[in-house]
């Protein structure tokens, strides 16, 4: 066997090693992607469960949540603390929607699960005037791509609560002026 034959065998072995390495890396990448999806799924499930536990574990917070969903800020009269509690709860809910949207954009949420969240968002916008009001008042604080999602899922009712940027956001706890 001469050096040329040995060189040819070496090239074949080297090429086979490269192919095997690429196959191994593709498999590892696929496993890593599945692990990321699983982690994203678990994180959002944990966030949902924490939100549910927060609301359902406190009768007063549940009452604030239900009143806020139906009546928005007006449902609390002059009780600025209750308004702040409602808006804090609503922010957590909106953040859950926004987090799911972001994970879907990254390819970490399967389309079927994402469609479930889209239908829940649409139902919340359609049936909960207080949530619509909250989204309207916090529109400018949303991620730009989530604003595009919100704009693509408008409210179809006639109560005047269109989802346009607001003139103010958080209520003041100092009595009177609204925070800008």
Secondary structure as GFF3:
##gff-version 3
##sequence-region A 1 180
A	DSSP	alpha_helix	3	56	.	.	.	ID=ss1
A	DSSP	alpha_helix	59	71	.	.	.	ID=ss2
A	DSSP	three_ten_helix	72	76	.	.	.	ID=ss3
A	DSSP	alpha_helix	80	105	.	.	.	ID=ss4
A	DSSP	alpha_helix	111	127	.	.	.	ID=ss5
A	DSSP	alpha_helix	129	138	.	.	.	ID=ss6
A	DSSP	three_ten_helix	139	141	.	.	.	ID=ss7
A	DSSP	alpha_helix	144	152	.	.	.	ID=ss8
###
